[in-house]
Amino acid sequence: MTGVGAATRKARVEPGASVLVIGCGAVGLNVIQGAKLAGAGLIVAADVSDAKLRGAKLFGADLSLDAAGPDVVERLRSVTQGRGPDYVFEAAGHEHAFRLALEAVRPGGQVVFLGKVNVNQDVAFRWGSLMGEKRIVRSSYGGGRPRRDFPWLVQQYLEGNLKLDELVTRRIPLEEINSGFDAIRRGETIREVVVFPT
């Protein structure tokens, strides 16, 4: 709900719009899916992991970029007619990603912060990156209303429009739960499902 809802409910991505998703873990991959469901014209994935960028293509990204690259903002402008993306979703939870989101979005565009850092951590921005009537919103659950949205998500899955099975990297027994958390922290998996004995 967090990722799909961020694109479809919170930002309300318009058909044909350009979208940048920074951070291609589970939430970012679902933002990509939500943008695709909304009819985005261009979906760009940015991450520092080549493996995550490859995964982003499977979920609907049209283009992938190294989020730490020195020319990432210029490359984004070159694929958006010099303007920058209409919507930027930050799903990495990193100070650099927060700054990149504001630098990349076009004037009048919208930034949705989904990632998290420690609640007491300061995050600094270049003041000029806030100019240009940019809209900034923080979202934790994608504007979701379970009674309305869960049946819709299930229907999208059943119709083949939403990839859920592909989000599960592996299934593990309860005894391996700590190794599962370790693998997630290392960025080796998207989601792990604990399977209980029957």
N, C-alpha and C positions, 0 to 999 in steps of 0.2 A: 504493500500500500504506500509506503513512504516514497519510493522512487516513481512508480507509475502515477501516483496521486500528485506528486510535485509537478509533473508535466501536464497532467490532464485536469486537475482540480485547482491546485494552488496557482500555478502560472497561467494555465489555460493557453497552452501553446497553440498558435493559429496555424491552419493549413498553409504550407509553403514556407513557413518561417525557418530561419537558420538557428540551430541549437548547438551549444557547446556543453559537454559534460566533462567535468574535471574530477577524476577519480573513478575507476572502473571496477570497484568491488561490487558486492551484491546490490547496494543502493544505486550506484551509478549505472549498472547494467539495467536496472529496472527503470531508471529515468530514460535511458535510451529507448526501451520498449514503450514507455509512455509517450515519448515524443513521436515515435513511429505510429502509434495508435492515433495520435492527434493529427497526423498528416504532415509532419515537418518536412520541409523540402531538402534540408541538409542537416545531417547529424554528425558532429565531430566529437570524437572521444579523445581525451587527453589524460595521460597517466605517465608515470616514470617506469612502469613495468611493461616490457615487451609482451609478456604472456597475457597480461590483462588487456592490452590493446588488441591482441589477436582475439581474445574472447569478446571484446566489444563489437567486433565485426559480425560475429555469430548472432549477436542480439540486435543488430540493425544499424550500427554506425557506418556511415558512408566513407569516413576518413578518420585516420588516427594520427595523433601528434605526440611527441615527447613533451610532457608538461614542463620539464626542466630545460628544454632547449632555449638557446639565447634569442631565437627569432620567432618564438611561438606566436606572439601577438601580431607580428607582421604577416606571418603565414595565414593566420585567421582572417586578417583583413583582406589578404589576396584572394581568398576563396569566398568572400562575402561582399564583393564589389567595393572594397575599400572601407566598409562601414564597421565591421565587427559583427558578431552574432547577435541576433535579436534576443535570444534567451541564453543565459549561462547558469548552469547548475553546478554548484560546488559540492562534491560528495567525498572529498578526500580527508577532510578534517585536519588540514595542515595550514599553517600561517601563509606559506607561499601560495597555496591554492586559493585562499581567500583574496590575496592581493591580485593574483592572475585573473580571477573572475571579474574584478572591478576594472582592471586594465583592458580586458578583452571585449566586454560587452559594448555594443554600439550606444551612441547617445539616444536616450529615450528607451533603451532596452531594459530588460529585467534580469536581475540576479536573484537566485534562490540559494541561500546557504542551507545545506543539509548536513554537512560534516560538523564534527564537534572537536573542540579542544577543551582543556581543563577550564572550568568556569571562572577561575581566578586569573587565567592567562590573559595578558594584554596582546592585542593584535593591532599592528600599525598598518596604515594605508597612506599612499601618496594622496594628498588632499585633492590634487587635480583629477585623480581617477574617479572622484565622486561627482564631478561636474557633469553637465549635459542631461539633466532630468532623468538620470538613471533611477530605476525603481529597485529597491533592495528589500527582500523579505526573508525571514528565518522560518524554516519549516521543520517540524519533527515527525509529522505523520502524513504529510502530503495532503492536508485538508480533508482527510478521509472521514467518511461517515459510514461505519460498518454496515448498517442496514441497507443503505443504498449501494455502497461500493463493492462489498464482498460478493454479492450475486453477480454483479457486472464483471468483476475480475474472473470469477469462475466461468462465466459465459465466454469471455475472451479466450480463456485457456481451452475450453471445450471446442471452440471454433478454430483453434490453431493460431490465434493472433497473439498469444502471450506464452512465452517459453518459461515454464516452471521447472520441469524435469531437468533441464540443462543447467539450472542454478545449483543443483545438488552435485557436488564433486564426488562425495563418497558417503557411504553408510557405514556406521561403526557401532559396535556394541557399547553398552554403558561403561564397561571397564576401560575403554579407550578414550573416554571423554576428555581427559586432560591432554592427551596427545592431539586430539581434535582441536581443542582451543589453541594449543601451541601452533598447529599448522595454519589456523586462521590468522593468528598474530603475525606469522612469518609471510603471510600473503600467498600461501601455497594452494589454498582452496577458496571457493566462493562460499559455499554453505555445506555443512556436514549434518547429517541426520542421524540421531541416535536411535537404533533399532532395539527394541526390548524383546526378550525371548517370549515366544507364544506358548 
